[in-house]
Amino acid sequence: MALPVLSNDMSDDDLDRIVDKATTASAFLKAISHEGRLMILCHLVSGEKSVTELEDLLSARQAAVSQQLSRLRLEGLVVPRREGKAIYYRLADDRPRKMLECVYELFCAEDD
């Protein structure tokens, strides 16, 4: 996929659309820029997990995991589901998985 070429002869509407998309992309990147949130997303790529499962997988306290899940939920990257007292989370859509594949290829694949 080719990246668009920005130029001085673009219409104001085109520039506004690009700025809007850059703002959305920036919010997404900020949301995944914390190692705790990134690790949560890595675990959720394989499927839905409860908060307790995530605490165990991350070796983190419930308060810390819940804080990071709250941010991911606010940014629309994860979706909660309540079952009794347990809360389960899953990826909201395919964007985090696609980004994690790219991050893995850039930073982790050479370790395999």
N, C-alpha and C positions, 0 to 999 in steps of 0.2 A: 504494500500500500504506500503510495506516494504522499508525502506531506505537502500541504498547500504552500504556495509561494505568496508571501505577503508583499504587496507593492503599494506605491503611492496612488495608483489609479483605481484602487478598490472603492466601491461605493460605501457611503456611511452605513448603510444597512448591513453590508457584508462585514465591515469592521465591527459593528455592534454584535453581530452573531458570533464572530470569532472571540471577542472579549467575553461574552456570556459563556461560551464553551470553555474558555481559559479559566474563568472563575469557578465553574463546576469542576474542572479537572484539578484545579488547585485545592479545592476543598476535599476532594477524594484523596489526593496525594498527602495532604496534611493528616487525614484520618488514618492512613496506613503508615505514617512516618514514625510511629511509636513502636518500639520492639514488642511490647506486650500486645498491642492491637494486631500487629503483623503476625505474631505467633498464634493468636486466637483465630485469625483468618486461615492460617495454614492448617490448623486442626479442623476447622469447619469445612475445608475443601473436601474432606473424606466423608462428610455427612453431619447430620444434626448431633449436637452434644448438649448435655445438661450443664448448668453452671458448675455443679459439683464435679462432673467429669473434667471440665476445663480447669478448675482449681487444681485437681490432681495432675493433669497433664502438664500444667505450667508450673507446678510447685509454688503456687501463689495463694495468698489469702483471698477469701471471698470478697472482701471490700475492694481489693485492687482489681480483681477480675470483673466484678460488677461495674466498677467505674469505667473500665475500658469497653465493656459491652454497651454501656450507656452511650458512649461517644459513637461507637460503630452503629448503634441503632439510630441515633440522632442524624447521622450522615446517610442513613438508608442502606447500609451495607449488610446488616443482619436483621433477621426477623425472629421475634420471640414467640414461643408457644407454651402455654401453661398446662401442666398435667398434674392435678392435685396440688401439692406444695412445690413440686419441681418446675423449673423454667428451663426450657430447651431453646437453643438458638440454631439457626441455619443461615446460610448465605441468602441474601435477598434476591440476587440475580447472578449472572455469570461474570460481571466485571471484576470482582476480587480474584476469582480463579484465573482469569486471563492475565491479570496483573501479576499474580503470584508465579505463574508459569514464566513470565518474562523475568521477574526478579530471580527466580531459581536459575534460569539459564545464564543470567549475567553474573550472579554471585555465588551460586552453590554447585552448579553442574560439574565444575572442574574438580571438585572434591570426591566425586563418585569414582 
